[in-house]
Structure formats: structure tokens, C-alpha cells
Amino acid sequence: MTLLLAACGSAATESRPAIASDLPKVEVTTLADGLDHPWDVAVAPDGTILTGERSGRFVALRPGVSEPQPIDADLSDLFARGETGVMGLALAADFETSRELFSCQGYTDGTRQDVRVVTWRVSTDWQRLERTGVLVSGLPSRTGRHGGCRLLLEDPNTLLIGTGDSAQPSVSQDVNSLGGKILRVDARTGAPAEGNPIPNSPVFTLGHRNIQGLAVQPGSGTIYSAEHGPDVDDEVNRIVPGGNYGWKPDRSGDWYDESVPMTDPDRVPGAIPAVWSSGDSTIAVCGLTFLGNIWGNWSGAMAVAALKGQEIRVLKLSADGNSVTAVTQLPGFDGTYGRIRAVQSQPDGTLLVTTDNGDDDRILRVRPAT
């Protein structure tokens, strides 16, 4: 099913900007439906689209096949509760030969749990996943809240992992914890990547609340993150090695008191301000990507998925990448498809999008109309 959606819509509200007049009309095609909370998408060299359902299933959509096909995988130790389960996915840079897949997922042995990055080998017929190891473990998890967890290859040998603070007050500012961080590791071994700001540590940045989006800006190589605020101030951040992004919830005993600013330089000296913030109302930002060169005057802008906002927010960055000069939303994503979890730009400039409603969720392809 393909829909044509014009670059116009309902009047702007405080939390939803008007659609820019120079943003192209779009076509939206449903590639797969009948899914349950598909968290992320990865596209293989042969065109197969892979997703993982948060509650515990991997699914492949093969080229020329109309229905998504479940993939056999051992997920018997999956911790799937609240916001945690099967989350971020990434294919190894040499996937065509190695068939290696990374997944970020909850783990439990029945009495304790954490979040970890697991490696898999995908069978050539896409019928099976063989677990080959654990790349990183020990990402904190308690109730399933604030589990993160986005994966991104910075380069063929370096994996970035955006993590959540597990709704525990001391985690984000603790350099010895892997929660509330961006981790940077060797994609082959899981060891801290060369050049990390803290010697022998995977911690690349700290002071985050719950990172759900990571992207590298084409051309500049600059890394950006998207993370959830409490009741206010979802953030998009420009990532600086060793940076502290200022999340420090108050605590009274073990109470997680979120009635503090998302980035607070008074309480966290040197905290790096956000490139963009949602302000007085959160939209629950999630996946982010950069628009390819088929989007006219908005080519190169950042597209950010929103769960609560049920939209795709589009942000033009300043020349130095430290602020936003214009904001709009992608037409047709103003509640029509419900909550939007992932948005991923493809080499041809089209976008792959996943919905996250838990009721007949979809993978969508979005392109400018011709």
C-alpha cells in the first residue's frame, strides 16, 4: 500500500511545528505489517530487511517476499519487561562474508538481569541465528525502565552503544557504570576502542538519561544522540569525546527524583548544552538519521522519530552543528501511524521507519513523491 502525503497538515501546536512549504510531498509504502513493537531495522547487502520485536523475536523481510518471516533464534534468556527486550540492531561492516549481527538486548538468568550486546551469525537462507558470543555485558538493568539501547557502527571496527540509566539515580554520573553513557568499543572484541577519553574504559560520554538514537552526520563524521527527558526537555546532543551531558537526578535514599533540569551546569559543572531541546513538553525522541540528497532544501537535515509525539521531527543544523536553525515535521506523520520508533536513511535517500504501537506495527518506506 502506497500513500501520497502533501507537505501540509494541521495547524502547528506548541509541541508540533508546521510543515515547511519547501519540504517535498512524500509517498509512504507499507513493507511489512503484523509486527509487535519492532525496535530497529538493519538492511543487508542482499536487500533483506531485518527487525527485532522487543518481546523476543527476529524477523526478516526478503526481497520479493510479501510477508515477513520469523528467524529461529535462542532467546530463552531474554529479559523483556517494560522498555527492555530486543532493542538496537547493527550488521557488521563485513556482513556479506561474516554474516555477523549485533543485537542489544536484556538478559536474565532468572535471579538477576542486565543489558548486553550479543553477537549472532545469520544463516545464508535467513532461517536461523546462531549466537556466537557476548560483546559487552553489564549494562545496568533493574525494572526494565530506561534500558537504552541503540547501536551504531562509527566505522567498520568501532561500535557505539547508547545506554540508559536504568532509572537509578547515581548511574549517569558514575564513570564506573556503563549506564547513562555512550560506550565506544572494538567491534571485534568488545574491548575499549583506541582513543577513548578514559584509558582502558569503554565510556565515551556520560551524563545521559536514556539514549534511544545515534547517528553519524555524513561528511563531518560528527556523532549525534537523541535521548528522553523526564517531563520536559527531550534532547538532541552533539557528541564530544569525554563530554558530560548533565543528567544528575536527585536522590533520597534510593528514590529516583527527576524533578531537575535535563542538563544542569549548576549541578554538573561543564555540562554540555543540547543542540536542540523539546522544551516544556516531551515528544519522546527515539531513532535519528540524516536525510539524503533527494529531499530538496531539507537534504542533510536531521530526522528524529518520536514516540509520544507520533511524528518525525526534522531539524536543520547550523554550519558548526551546535544549534538548530529551522524545525519542521515530515508530512503524514502527525499521528497517522501512531508512535514512531526507528527512522533510518538508506543509500538511495529513502527512509525506513518502524511504528511502535504493539498493535499491527509496520515497517514503512518513505520517499519524496515523484
KEKE-3310 file (N, C-alpha, C; in steps of 0.2 Angstrom, whole numbers, plus 5000, padded with zeros to 4 digits):
npx = (5004:5003:5004:5001:5007:5004:5014:5008:4997:4989:4986:5000:5006:5011:5020:5021:5028:5024:5022:5035:5035:5043:5046:5047:5032:5027:5028:5022:5025:5019:5029:5030:5018:5009:5017:5025:5030:5042:5059:5070:5079:5089:5098:5103:5116:5110:5098:5088:5078:5080:5072:5069:5058:5052:5048:5053:5058:5065:5064:5063:5062:5062:5069:5057:5048:5032:5028:5034:5046:5048:5064:5073:5079:5089:5082:5080:5085:5081:5078:5063:5055:5044:5052:5063:5071:5072:5082:5092:5099:5113:5122:5137:5151:5157:5147:5143:5152:5155:5143:5139:5129:5125:5116:5107:5101:5090:5095:5093:5096:5087:5087:5094:5098:5104:5109:5115:5126:5125:5132:5128:5127:5121:5111:5114:5102:5093:5086:5090:5097:5113:5120:5135:5142:5145:5147:5148:5144:5134:5128:5118:5102:5086:5072:5067:5065:5071:5081:5089:5092:5104:5113:5127:5138:5153:5164:5170:5177:5173:5161:5147:5138:5123:5116:5104:5100:5094:5085:5091:5098:5112:5119:5121:5131:5142:5157:5161:5151:5141:5129:5118:5127:5137:5145:5160:5167:5178:5173:5176:5181:5175:5182:5188:5188:5202:5209:5199:5192:5194:5207:5208:5194:5177:5169:5163:5156:5146:5133:5120:5102:5093:5097:5091:5093:5106:5117:5128:5134:5134:5148:5154:5157:5153:5145:5129:5116:5100:5089:5078:5070:5063:5049:5050:5060:5066:5081:5093:5109:5126:5139:5154:5170:5172:5163:5151:5135:5126:5115:5108:5100:5091:5093:5085:5089:5085:5077:5072:5073:5066:5064:5072:5083:5086:5099:5110:5121:5124:5123:5131:5145:5152:5143:5137:5127:5112:5110:5097:5082:5066:5059:5046:5037:5038:5042:5046:5058:5067:5074:5086:5092:5100:5094:5095:5101:5090:5080:5077:5078:5079:5088:5101:5097:5092:5083:5071:5064:5048:5040:5030:5026:5021:5027:5038:5051:5060:5076:5085:5103:5115:5129:5140:5136:5131:5119:5101:5093:5081:5065:5054:5041:5039:5028:5012:5016:5009:5002:4996:5001:5004:5015:5032:5046:5059:5070:5078:5090:5092:5104:5099:5092:5079:5069:5068:5056:5050:5035:5028:5017:5012:5001:4998:5010:5021:5033:5039:5042:5048:5048:5052:5038:5035)
npy = (4994:5011:5028:5045:5059:5076:5091:5098:5101:5099:5114:5121:5116:5119:5109:5103:5107:5118:5111:5113:5124:5121:5108:5092:5084:5067:5049:5035:5019:5003:4991:4979:4972:4968:4966:4967:4979:4982:4986:4991:4993:4984:4983:4971:4967:4960:4966:4961:4965:4967:4965:4967:4961:4968:4960:4948:4942:4939:4945:4943:4952:4947:4951:4953:4945:4944:4944:4946:4935:4924:4922:4908:4908:4907:4914:4912:4917:4930:4945:4953:4966:4980:4994:4986:4973:4965:4976:4988:4985:4980:4977:4969:4977:4969:4961:4953:4943:4939:4937:4942:4948:4961:4963:4972:4968:4963:4953:4939:4928:4922:4926:4938:4952:4960:4972:4968:4967:4956:4944:4937:4924:4924:4913:4909:4907:4915:4909:4905:4911:4910:4911:4918:4924:4936:4953:4964:4966:4969:4981:4992:4986:4986:4987:4986:4998:5012:5006:5009:5005:5009:5005:5008:5008:5017:5016:5003:4996:5000:5001:5010:5012:5017:5020:5017:5024:5016:5020:5023:5033:5036:5032:5038:5048:5041:5035:5022:5015:5007:5013:5026:5031:5034:5021:5016:5004:4991:4983:4970:4963:4969:4976:4991:5005:5011:5027:5031:5043:5040:5030:5013:5011:5009:5020:5033:5045:5053:5056:5055:5052:5042:5035:5034:5036:5036:5044:5046:5061:5063:5067:5076:5068:5069:5064:5062:5061:5056:5058:5054:5065:5069:5075:5086:5093:5083:5078:5082:5079:5085:5075:5075:5069:5062:5071:5078:5077:5081:5075:5072:5066:5070:5062:5053:5042:5028:5034:5039:5054:5065:5078:5088:5099:5093:5095:5102:5114:5120:5110:5101:5104:5111:5104:5100:5109:5105:5103:5104:5105:5099:5107:5113:5102:5085:5074:5062:5057:5047:5035:5042:5050:5056:5065:5061:5066:5068:5076:5089:5106:5102:5092:5083:5088:5083:5069:5065:5052:5051:5045:5047:5060:5055:5057:5063:5072:5086:5093:5107:5109:5121:5129:5125:5115:5115:5120:5123:5128:5128:5121:5107:5096:5079:5077:5069:5061:5064:5058:5049:5036:5033:5029:5032:5023:5019:5027:5027:5032:5027:5021:5026:5037:5036:5033:5021:5016:5012:5008:5009:5003:4991:4985:4978:4983:4991:4991:5004:5012:5028:5041:5055:5061:5058)
npz = (5000:4995:5000:4996:5002:5006:5008:5019:5033:5049:5059:5067:5084:5101:5103:5091:5076:5061:5045:5034:5019:5009:5010:5002:4995:5001:4998:5006:5009:5015:5020:5028:5039:5054:5065:5081:5091:5084:5085:5079:5063:5051:5036:5025:5013:5002:5002:5011:5024:5041:5057:5075:5087:5102:5112:5110:5096:5081:5064:5047:5031:5016:4999:4987:4993:5001:5014:5031:5038:5052:5061:5067:5083:5098:5112:5125:5137:5137:5144:5145:5148:5152:5145:5140:5131:5116:5107:5100:5084:5073:5058:5055:5047:5038:5034:5023:5021:5034:5040:5052:5066:5077:5092:5104:5120:5133:5147:5157:5171:5178:5191:5192:5181:5166:5153:5137:5124:5111:5100:5084:5071:5055:5046:5029:5022:5029:5039:5052:5067:5075:5090:5094:5104:5118:5116:5124:5141:5156:5156:5166:5173:5180:5183:5170:5165:5156:5147:5137:5120:5109:5094:5084:5071:5071:5063:5052:5062:5074:5087:5093:5107:5114:5130:5143:5159:5168:5177:5189:5202:5203:5193:5180:5181:5186:5182:5182:5179:5166:5162:5156:5147:5132:5125:5118:5108:5103:5088:5086:5097:5109:5118:5125:5114:5104:5108:5116:5128:5142:5148:5145:5147:5141:5141:5133:5133:5146:5158:5153:5151:5144:5131:5115:5101:5089:5078:5064:5056:5039:5030:5039:5050:5063:5078:5084:5097:5102:5116:5129:5139:5156:5161:5153:5140:5130:5121:5108:5106:5102:5100:5110:5113:5129:5135:5146:5149:5158:5165:5181:5192:5207:5223:5236:5248:5239:5230:5214:5209:5197:5196:5191:5180:5163:5158:5168:5172:5184:5194:5188:5184:5169:5160:5145:5134:5126:5108:5103:5111:5117:5125:5135:5134:5132:5118:5117:5110:5098:5087:5076:5061:5046:5032:5015:4999:4991:4996:4993:4998:5011:5012:5020:5032:5049:5054:5066:5075:5085:5099:5109:5103:5090:5077:5065:5068:5060:5058:5054:5055:5061:5053:5061:5068:5081:5085:5081:5066:5059:5061:5057:5052:5046:5033:5035:5046:5058:5069:5061:5059:5072:5086:5083:5081:5075:5063:5048:5036:5019:5007:4994:4998:5003:5017:5030:5041:5058:5066:5083:5091:5096:5091:5077:5071:5059:5046:5036:5021:5016:5004:4994:4984:4967)
capx = (5000:5007:5000:5004:5005:5006:5018:5003:4994:4985:4990:5006:5005:5017:5024:5022:5029:5021:5026:5038:5032:5048:5048:5043:5027:5030:5025:5023:5023:5020:5033:5028:5014:5008:5023:5024:5035:5049:5063:5076:5079:5095:5097:5108:5118:5106:5091:5084:5077:5079:5070:5068:5052:5055:5046:5058:5058:5069:5060:5067:5058:5067:5066:5052:5043:5027:5026:5040:5047:5052:5070:5074:5085:5088:5081:5077:5087:5079:5074:5059:5050:5044:5056:5069:5069:5077:5082:5095:5102:5118:5126:5145:5153:5159:5142:5142:5156:5155:5136:5138:5124:5125:5109:5107:5095:5090:5097:5092:5097:5081:5088:5097:5097:5107:5108:5121:5127:5126:5134:5125:5129:5115:5112:5113:5095:5089:5081:5092:5103:5117:5123:5142:5146:5143:5152:5148:5138:5135:5124:5113:5095:5083:5065:5066:5064:5077:5086:5093:5099:5105:5119:5129:5145:5156:5167:5170:5180:5171:5154:5145:5132:5119:5113:5100:5102:5091:5081:5094:5100:5119:5122:5123:5137:5147:5161:5162:5145:5140:5123:5118:5133:5139:5151:5164:5171:5181:5168:5178:5182:5171:5187:5188:5191:5208:5207:5194:5195:5197:5211:5205:5187:5173:5165:5165:5152:5142:5128:5114:5097:5091:5099:5087:5095:5113:5118:5134:5132:5138:5153:5158:5158:5150:5140:5123:5112:5093:5088:5072:5069:5058:5043:5052:5067:5070:5087:5097:5116:5132:5144:5161:5173:5173:5158:5146:5129:5122:5109:5110:5094:5092:5091:5084:5089:5086:5072:5074:5069:5068:5062:5078:5084:5089:5106:5111:5128:5125:5124:5136:5150:5154:5138:5137:5120:5109:5109:5090:5078:5059:5056:5041:5034:5042:5039:5049:5063:5069:5079:5088:5096:5101:5091:5099:5101:5084:5075:5077:5081:5080:5093:5106:5094:5092:5076:5071:5057:5045:5035:5024:5023:5019:5029:5046:5053:5066:5079:5091:5108:5119:5135:5145:5132:5130:5112:5096:5091:5074:5062:5048:5040:5038:5021:5009:5017:5006:4998:4993:5004:5005:5021:5037:5052:5066:5070:5084:5091:5095:5109:5095:5089:5073:5069:5064:5053:5046:5030:5029:5011:5010:4995:4999:5015:5023:5039:5037:5047:5046:5052:5048:5034:5038)
capy = (5000:5017:5034:5051:5064:5083:5094:5102:5097:5103:5119:5119:5117:5121:5103:5100:5113:5117:5108:5118:5124:5118:5101:5088:5079:5061:5043:5031:5012:4998:4985:4974:4974:4962:4966:4969:4983:4982:4992:4994:4989:4984:4981:4968:4969:4957:4969:4959:4970:4963:4969:4963:4963:4969:4955:4942:4938:4942:4944:4945:4953:4946:4954:4949:4941:4949:4943:4945:4928:4924:4918:4904:4911:4906:4920:4909:4921:4937:4949:4958:4969:4987:4996:4982:4967:4965:4983:4990:4980:4983:4972:4970:4980:4964:4956:4949:4937:4936:4936:4944:4953:4964:4965:4975:4965:4962:4946:4937:4921:4920:4930:4944:4954:4966:4973:4966:4967:4949:4943:4931:4923:4923:4908:4912:4907:4919:4905:4904:4915:4906:4915:4917:4927:4942:4958:4969:4964:4973:4987:4990:4985:4984:4985:4986:5005:5015:5001:5011:5004:5010:5003:5012:5007:5023:5014:4996:4992:5003:5001:5014:5009:5022:5016:5021:5025:5010:5023:5023:5040:5038:5029:5043:5052:5036:5033:5015:5011:5008:5015:5033:5033:5032:5017:5015:4998:4987:4979:4963:4961:4972:4980:4999:5007:5015:5034:5033:5048:5037:5024:5006:5011:5010:5026:5039:5051:5052:5061:5054:5049:5036:5036:5030:5037:5038:5044:5050:5065:5062:5072:5079:5062:5071:5060:5065:5057:5058:5055:5055:5069:5067:5078:5091:5093:5078:5082:5080:5081:5084:5071:5077:5064:5064:5076:5076:5080:5085:5072:5070:5066:5070:5055:5052:5035:5025:5037:5042:5061:5068:5085:5093:5100:5088:5097:5107:5116:5122:5104:5097:5109:5109:5100:5102:5110:5102:5106:5105:5103:5099:5112:5112:5096:5080:5071:5055:5056:5040:5035:5048:5049:5062:5065:5060:5072:5068:5080:5096:5111:5099:5087:5084:5089:5078:5067:5062:5049:5052:5040:5051:5064:5051:5061:5063:5079:5087:5099:5109:5111:5127:5127:5122:5109:5116:5123:5121:5134:5128:5115:5106:5089:5076:5076:5062:5058:5068:5054:5044:5030:5032:5030:5031:5021:5020:5031:5026:5034:5022:5024:5030:5043:5034:5032:5016:5019:5007:5010:5006:5004:4985:4983:4978:4988:4991:4994:5009:5016:5034:5044:5061:5059:5060)
capz = (5000:4995:5001:4994:5008:5004:5013:5023:5038:5054:5062:5072:5091:5104:5103:5084:5071:5055:5039:5029:5012:5004:5011:4997:4997:5002:4997:5011:5007:5020:5018:5032:5045:5058:5069:5088:5094:5080:5089:5075:5057:5048:5029:5022:5006:4998:5002:5016:5030:5047:5063:5081:5091:5108:5117:5109:5090:5075:5058:5040:5025:5010:4993:4983:4998:5003:5021:5035:5040:5058:5061:5073:5087:5105:5116:5131:5142:5136:5149:5141:5153:5151:5139:5138:5127:5110:5106:5094:5079:5068:5055:5054:5041:5033:5035:5017:5021:5040:5042:5059:5068:5084:5095:5111:5122:5140:5149:5164:5172:5182:5198:5190:5174:5164:5146:5134:5116:5109:5093:5081:5064:5052:5041:5022:5020:5034:5043:5059:5070:5079:5095:5094:5109:5121:5115:5130:5146:5162:5156:5171:5172:5186:5182:5163:5163:5154:5145:5130:5119:5102:5092:5078:5069:5069:5057:5052:5068:5081:5088:5098:5111:5118:5135:5148:5166:5172:5182:5196:5202:5203:5187:5174:5183:5188:5177:5183:5177:5159:5161:5155:5143:5126:5125:5111:5109:5097:5086:5085:5104:5114:5122:5124:5107:5104:5108:5121:5133:5148:5147:5147:5148:5135:5142:5128:5136:5152:5160:5149:5154:5141:5124:5110:5095:5087:5070:5062:5051:5033:5028:5045:5054:5069:5081:5087:5100:5104:5122:5133:5145:5161:5158:5149:5138:5126:5119:5103:5108:5098:5105:5111:5117:5136:5137:5151:5146:5163:5169:5188:5196:5214:5226:5243:5248:5233:5226:5208:5209:5191:5196:5190:5173:5160:5158:5173:5173:5191:5197:5184:5180:5162:5157:5138:5132:5120:5101:5102:5116:5115:5129:5140:5133:5128:5112:5117:5104:5098:5082:5072:5055:5042:5026:5009:4994:4987:5000:4991:5003:5018:5011:5025:5039:5054:5055:5073:5077:5091:5101:5112:5098:5085:5072:5063:5068:5055:5061:5051:5059:5060:5050:5066:5071:5088:5086:5075:5063:5057:5063:5054:5053:5040:5032:5035:5052:5063:5072:5057:5060:5079:5089:5078:5085:5071:5056:5045:5029:5015:5002:4989:5001:5006:5024:5033:5048:5061:5071:5090:5095:5099:5088:5070:5069:5052:5043:5031:5017:5014:4999:4991:4979:4960)
cpx = (5004:5002:5004:5002:5008:5010:5013:5000:4990:4990:4995:5003:5011:5022:5025:5022:5025:5025:5029:5036:5037:5050:5044:5037:5030:5025:5027:5021:5024:5024:5031:5023:5013:5013:5021:5030:5042:5053:5068:5075:5087:5094:5103:5110:5114:5099:5087:5084:5076:5077:5069:5062:5054:5054:5050:5057:5062:5065:5064:5061:5063:5064:5062:5047:5038:5026:5033:5040:5051:5058:5071:5080:5084:5088:5078:5080:5086:5076:5070:5054:5050:5047:5062:5066:5074:5076:5086:5099:5108:5121:5133:5146:5155:5153:5141:5146:5155:5148:5135:5133:5125:5118:5110:5101:5096:5092:5095:5094:5092:5081:5091:5097:5102:5105:5115:5121:5129:5128:5131:5128:5122:5116:5111:5106:5090:5084:5083:5097:5106:5121:5130:5146:5142:5149:5153:5142:5139:5131:5118:5106:5092:5076:5063:5065:5071:5083:5090:5089:5100:5112:5121:5136:5148:5160:5167:5172:5177:5164:5152:5138:5129:5115:5109:5103:5099:5087:5084:5098:5107:5122:5125:5130:5143:5151:5163:5156:5144:5133:5123:5124:5132:5145:5154:5169:5173:5175:5169:5179:5178:5176:5186:5191:5197:5206:5202:5197:5197:5201:5208:5198:5183:5169:5168:5162:5148:5137:5122:5108:5094:5091:5095:5089:5102:5113:5125:5132:5137:5142:5157:5160:5156:5145:5135:5119:5105:5092:5082:5073:5064:5051:5044:5059:5070:5076:5090:5104:5121:5137:5151:5164:5174:5168:5154:5140:5123:5116:5111:5104:5095:5090:5090:5083:5090:5080:5075:5070:5071:5066:5068:5079:5087:5097:5106:5118:5129:5126:5129:5140:5152:5150:5137:5129:5118:5109:5102:5087:5070:5056:5051:5037:5038:5038:5041:5053:5066:5075:5080:5092:5097:5098:5096:5098:5095:5078:5075:5081:5082:5085:5099:5103:5093:5084:5076:5064:5055:5040:5029:5021:5020:5020:5036:5047:5060:5069:5085:5096:5112:5125:5140:5142:5131:5123:5108:5094:5084:5072:5055:5046:5038:5031:5018:5011:5015:5001:4995:4995:5006:5012:5027:5044:5059:5064:5077:5085:5094:5100:5105:5092:5082:5074:5065:5062:5049:5041:5031:5022:5009:5004:4996:5004:5018:5031:5037:5043:5044:5051:5048:5044:5037:5032)
cpy = (5006:5023:5040:5056:5071:5086:5100:5098:5102:5109:5117:5120:5118:5115:5100:5106:5112:5114:5113:5118:5121:5111:5097:5084:5072:5055:5038:5024:5007:4992:4979:4976:4967:4961:4968:4972:4982:4988:4995:4990:4989:4981:4978:4969:4966:4960:4967:4964:4966:4968:4964:4965:4963:4963:4948:4938:4942:4940:4947:4946:4952:4949:4950:4944:4946:4949:4942:4938:4928:4920:4915:4907:4909:4912:4917:4913:4928:4939:4954:4960:4977:4989:4992:4976:4967:4972:4984:4984:4984:4977:4974:4973:4975:4959:4951:4943:4934:4934:4938:4949:4955:4965:4967:4972:4964:4954:4945:4929:4918:4924:4937:4946:4960:4967:4972:4966:4960:4949:4937:4930:4921:4918:4911:4912:4911:4915:4904:4909:4910:4911:4913:4920:4933:4947:4962:4966:4969:4980:4987:4990:4983:4982:4985:4993:5008:5010:5003:5008:5004:5008:5006:5010:5014:5022:5007:4992:4995:5004:5006:5011:5015:5018:5020:5020:5020:5013:5023:5029:5041:5035:5033:5046:5047:5033:5026:5011:5012:5011:5023:5036:5032:5028:5017:5009:4995:4982:4972:4960:4963:4976:4987:5001:5011:5022:5036:5038:5045:5031:5018:5006:5012:5016:5031:5045:5049:5057:5061:5051:5042:5037:5031:5031:5039:5039:5048:5054:5064:5068:5074:5073:5064:5066:5064:5059:5060:5054:5058:5060:5066:5069:5083:5089:5086:5082:5078:5083:5080:5081:5073:5072:5066:5069:5073:5080:5082:5082:5070:5071:5066:5063:5056:5045:5032:5028:5041:5049:5064:5075:5090:5094:5094:5089:5103:5108:5118:5116:5100:5102:5107:5105:5104:5103:5107:5106:5108:5102:5104:5105:5109:5105:5091:5077:5063:5054:5049:5039:5041:5046:5056:5061:5065:5066:5072:5072:5087:5101:5108:5093:5089:5086:5083:5076:5063:5059:5051:5048:5044:5056:5061:5055:5060:5070:5080:5093:5100:5112:5117:5124:5123:5116:5109:5119:5121:5128:5134:5121:5114:5099:5086:5075:5069:5059:5063:5064:5048:5037:5028:5033:5028:5029:5022:5024:5030:5028:5028:5025:5028:5036:5042:5033:5025:5018:5013:5011:5006:5006:4997:4982:4983:4983:4986:4993:4998:5011:5022:5038:5050:5058:5062:5062)
cpz = (5000:4996:4999:4999:5006:5010:5016:5028:5043:5056:5067:5079:5094:5103:5096:5079:5065:5050:5035:5022:5007:5005:5006:5000:4997:5000:5003:5009:5013:5017:5021:5037:5049:5063:5076:5091:5090:5082:5084:5068:5054:5041:5027:5015:5001:4998:5007:5022:5036:5053:5069:5085:5098:5113:5115:5102:5085:5069:5052:5035:5019:5004:4989:4987:5001:5011:5025:5038:5047:5057:5068:5077:5095:5109:5123:5137:5142:5142:5145:5146:5152:5145:5137:5135:5121:5107:5099:5090:5075:5065:5054:5047:5035:5033:5029:5017:5028:5043:5049:5060:5075:5086:5102:5114:5130:5141:5156:5165:5177:5189:5197:5183:5173:5156:5143:5127:5114:5101:5090:5074:5061:5046:5034:5019:5024:5038:5050:5061:5075:5084:5095:5100:5112:5120:5121:5135:5152:5162:5161:5169:5179:5185:5174:5160:5161:5152:5139:5125:5111:5100:5085:5077:5067:5063:5057:5058:5074:5081:5094:5101:5115:5123:5139:5155:5171:5178:5189:5196:5202:5197:5182:5175:5186:5183:5177:5181:5170:5157:5160:5151:5136:5127:5118:5112:5102:5095:5085:5092:5109:5119:5121:5118:5108:5104:5112:5126:5140:5147:5149:5149:5142:5135:5137:5130:5141:5153:5155:5153:5151:5133:5119:5103:5094:5080:5069:5056:5045:5032:5034:5050:5061:5072:5085:5091:5101:5111:5125:5139:5150:5158:5153:5146:5135:5123:5113:5105:5103:5103:5104:5115:5124:5139:5142:5150:5152:5167:5175:5192:5203:5217:5234:5245:5241:5228:5220:5207:5202:5190:5195:5182:5170:5159:5163:5175:5180:5195:5194:5181:5174:5158:5150:5136:5126:5114:5100:5108:5115:5120:5134:5140:5129:5123:5112:5111:5104:5092:5078:5066:5051:5035:5020:5005:4990:4990:4999:4996:5010:5017:5016:5032:5043:5055:5062:5074:5084:5093:5103:5106:5092:5078:5070:5063:5063:5057:5056:5056:5057:5056:5055:5069:5078:5090:5080:5073:5060:5059:5059:5056:5046:5039:5032:5042:5058:5067:5068:5058:5068:5081:5084:5082:5081:5065:5054:5038:5026:5010:4996:4992:5004:5013:5026:5040:5051:5066:5078:5094:5098:5096:5080:5068:5062:5051:5037:5027:5015:5009:4997:4985:4972:4956)
residu = (MET:THR:LEU:LEU:LEU:ALA:ALA:CYS:GLY:SER:ALA:ALA:THR:GLU:SER:ARG:PRO:ALA:ILE:ALA:SER:ASP:LEU:PRO:LYS:VAL:GLU:VAL:THR:THR:LEU:ALA:ASP:GLY:LEU:ASP:HIS:PRO:TRP:ASP:VAL:ALA:VAL:ALA:PRO:ASP:GLY:THR:ILE:LEU:THR:GLY:GLU:ARG:SER:GLY:ARG:PHE:VAL:ALA:LEU:ARG:PRO:GLY:VAL:SER:GLU:PRO:GLN:PRO:ILE:ASP:ALA:ASP:LEU:SER:ASP:LEU:PHE:ALA:ARG:GLY:GLU:THR:GLY:VAL:MET:GLY:LEU:ALA:LEU:ALA:ALA:ASP:PHE:GLU:THR:SER:ARG:GLU:LEU:PHE:SER:CYS:GLN:GLY:TYR:THR:ASP:GLY:THR:ARG:GLN:ASP:VAL:ARG:VAL:VAL:THR:TRP:ARG:VAL:SER:THR:ASP:TRP:GLN:ARG:LEU:GLU:ARG:THR:GLY:VAL:LEU:VAL:SER:GLY:LEU:PRO:SER:ARG:THR:GLY:ARG:HIS:GLY:GLY:CYS:ARG:LEU:LEU:LEU:GLU:ASP:PRO:ASN:THR:LEU:LEU:ILE:GLY:THR:GLY:ASP:SER:ALA:GLN:PRO:SER:VAL:SER:GLN:ASP:VAL:ASN:SER:LEU:GLY:GLY:LYS:ILE:LEU:ARG:VAL:ASP:ALA:ARG:THR:GLY:ALA:PRO:ALA:GLU:GLY:ASN:PRO:ILE:PRO:ASN:SER:PRO:VAL:PHE:THR:LEU:GLY:HIS:ARG:ASN:ILE:GLN:GLY:LEU:ALA:VAL:GLN:PRO:GLY:SER:GLY:THR:ILE:TYR:SER:ALA:GLU:HIS:GLY:PRO:ASP:VAL:ASP:ASP:GLU:VAL:ASN:ARG:ILE:VAL:PRO:GLY:GLY:ASN:TYR:GLY:TRP:LYS:PRO:ASP:ARG:SER:GLY:ASP:TRP:TYR:ASP:GLU:SER:VAL:PRO:MET:THR:ASP:PRO:ASP:ARG:VAL:PRO:GLY:ALA:ILE:PRO:ALA:VAL:TRP:SER:SER:GLY:ASP:SER:THR:ILE:ALA:VAL:CYS:GLY:LEU:THR:PHE:LEU:GLY:ASN:ILE:TRP:GLY:ASN:TRP:SER:GLY:ALA:MET:ALA:VAL:ALA:ALA:LEU:LYS:GLY:GLN:GLU:ILE:ARG:VAL:LEU:LYS:LEU:SER:ALA:ASP:GLY:ASN:SER:VAL:THR:ALA:VAL:THR:GLN:LEU:PRO:GLY:PHE:ASP:GLY:THR:TYR:GLY:ARG:ILE:ARG:ALA:VAL:GLN:SER:GLN:PRO:ASP:GLY:THR:LEU:LEU:VAL:THR:THR:ASP:ASN:GLY:ASP:ASP:ASP:ARG:ILE:LEU:ARG:VAL:ARG:PRO:ALA:THR)
# end
